[in-house]
């Protein structure tokens, strides 16, 4: 129970990797806030956590909105007593439009970036003061190996998440708050199946471990970075990618 008595917010927790994070974090003893725009699926995840003996609430949250993020943080504190951890997992991905940086619709690009890159900063700004009151905490951002490969504006957003991780680690380190990121490789989720289709099989050929990742493959890294086991780890991007990327 490495997260016993902690309160952890997971954005985009209504499905996919975010759902796996939320359920694993609850099993480690934390009270979990399932923060998502999908009310039906978000409430399902929270109920399943409680049915399994954990503690969870669902809060409808738009990570691109400072007002929504602040309201979510205030409700978390009111109902659960404080905030110890934040997992910035929410992203536009499964329904993402394919286009080039030089031609993508500008309004769509700005909306995309407001969620996939700025959302992590919006959420951090909403919670860091509450974490400071608890004596510190841990923030885990969801990056991607797309940051190291050609992947258009999706990859650009993840490059931004990596930079945000580095910069925020220094800004809030003095408050006892650590900031790290996980960079998943090709992972078998409904969103990836929608985006990649049969091309996902070709991605596996380039991996050292010849299989797609599963959402459950990410949870060990997430729990580690949230827990006191990583108390001297901050500003790091941890690739969980089956050996997809080379970084000397």
N, C-alpha and C positions, 0 to 999 in steps of 0.2 A: 504494500500500500504506500507507494512512494509519493503520492499526492494527498495523503490523508489530511482532511480538514481544509484543503485549499479550495478556492473558487476560481474556476477557469472558464473563460468565454471562448467559444469556437465559432467563427463566422463561416457561413457557407456549409453549415453542419447538417443540412437536411438530406444530403445524399453524398455518394462517392467517398472520396478520401476524408472529407470533413466529417461525415457520419462515423467513419471508422475511428477518427481521432476522438470524437465526443464519447463514443462508447468505451474506448480503451481508457481514456482519462477518468471516466466515472468508475471503472473497475479498479483504478488505482486509488480510489477513495475521495476524489474531488467532487464537489458540487459543480455541475456543468450548465452553462447557459448556451442553449442551441440558438444561435443568432442567424436568421435567414429571412429572405423575402417570401419563401415558399411556406405559407402557413400550414397547409395540410401535411406536407412531408416533415416539416420542422416539429409540429406537435406529435407526429407519429414517433419520431426519433426520441423526443423527450419522454413520451409514455413508455417506450420500449426500455429506456434506461431505468426508469422507475420500476417497471415490472421485473427487471433483473436485479433489483435491490439497490440501485443507485439513486442519486438525487439529481434532478434536472428540471429546468424550466425552459420554455420556448419564448423568445422575444423577437417579434418581427423587426428586422433591422435592415436599413439601407446603408451600406458602408460608405457610399459616396456622399452621404448627407451628414454634416456635422451635428445637426439637430437630432437626427435619428440615433446617431452613435451616442450622443450625450444622454439622451433619454434612456437608451438601453443600459448604459453604465449606471445611471442613477437608480433604475429599477433593480439592477443586479445588487447594488449596495443595500437598497432598502429591503429586499427579500432574502438575500443570502449573506449579508453582513460585511462584504468587502470584495476586493478583486486582487487575486494573486497571479493570475496567468491569462494570457491572451494568445490565441492562435488565429492569425490573419490568413484564413484559407479562402475566403469568398472571391469568386472571379467569374467573369463572363467567359465561358469556354465552350460548353457543349453546343450552344447555338451561335457561336462566333462566326462572323462573316469572313470569307476568304477574300483578300485583296492585297494590293501592294501599298507600301508606305507612300509612294508617290501618287497614288490614285484613290485611296480609301476616302469615303465621304468624311468630310471634316467634322461634322457634328457627331457621326458615329464614332470616329476616332477619339474625340474628346470624352464621350460617354464611356467608351471602353477603358480609357486610361483613368477616368475618375473612379472606376471600380478596381481594375486590375493593378494599378500602381498607387494612386492616391489613397485608395481605400485603407491601405495598411497605415498610412500616416494619419488619416482621419480617426481611425479607431485608436491608435496610440495616443493621440492628443486627448481623446475622450477618457482614457483610463489611467494614464500615468500618474495623475495626482492621487487617485484612489490607491494605486499600488504603493506609492510613496508613504501613504499613511499606514500601510501594513508593514512598513520596513523594507520594501522592495518587492521584486517579482520577476517574472520571466515572460518575454514576448517571443513568439515563434512565427516568423513570416513564411508564407508558402511561395517559394521561388520555383524554378524549373530548369532542367538542363537546356531548355529552349533559349536560355540566356547566353549559352555558349555556341549556339548553332544558328544558321539562318532560319528565321521563323517570323519575319515581318514585325508587325506591331505587337504581336503577342510576346515575341522574344524581347522586344524593346521594353515592354512593361516589366518583364522579369529582370532585365538588367537594372531597371529602376528600383525594383524591390531589393536587389542585392546591394545597390548603393545606399538605399534608405537604411538597410540593416546595419551597414558599416557606420554611417553617420549617427544614427540614433543611439547605437551602442555607446558612443562617446558622450552624447548629450545627456543621457539618463543613467549612465554608469555610476555617477556619484550619488544617485538616489537609491542605489542597490538594485537597479533594474537591469537585467540582462536582455540583449536582443540578438537573436540568431535566426537563421533561415534553413529550411529544408528544400533541396532541389530534387524533386522526383524525376526519374527517367520515364520512359513509356509505361504507362500504368493502365491496366485493364479496368476501365470504368465505362459507364454508359456514355459519358461525354466523349471519351477517347474513341469509343466505337463509332459514335456519330461523326466525329471529325476525321478519323483516319481510315475507317472501314477496313478493307482487306490490306491496305498499305501497312497496317500495324505489323503484319507478319514480316514485312521487309525490315522494319525497325529492329526486330529481334535478331536478325542476322548480324547486326553491328554491335551487339552486346557481348560482353565477356560471359555472362550467364544467359544462356539461350532460352529465355522465357520473358514474357511480359511481367512487369511488376503487378502486384495486387495491392489494394488499399491497405491491407493489413501489414504489408512490408514497410509502410511508412511510420506505423504507430510507435515502434520501439524508439526511433530517433526523436519523435515528438515528446514522448513521455520523458526520455532522458533529458532533453533540453528544458523541459518545464520543471524538472525535479532538482533537488539539491545535489544530485550526483554530478551535475554540470555547473557547480557554483562558481568555477573560475573559467567558464567558457562564455565568451561574448563576441559579437561582431563576426561570427563565422557562418559560412554557407556550407552545409553538409549535404553532399550529393548522395542520394539513395537511388541508384540508377542502373544497377546490374553491370556496372563497368562501361557505361556508354561513353563517358567523357574522360579525357586525359588532361590533367592540370598539374604541371610540374611545379 
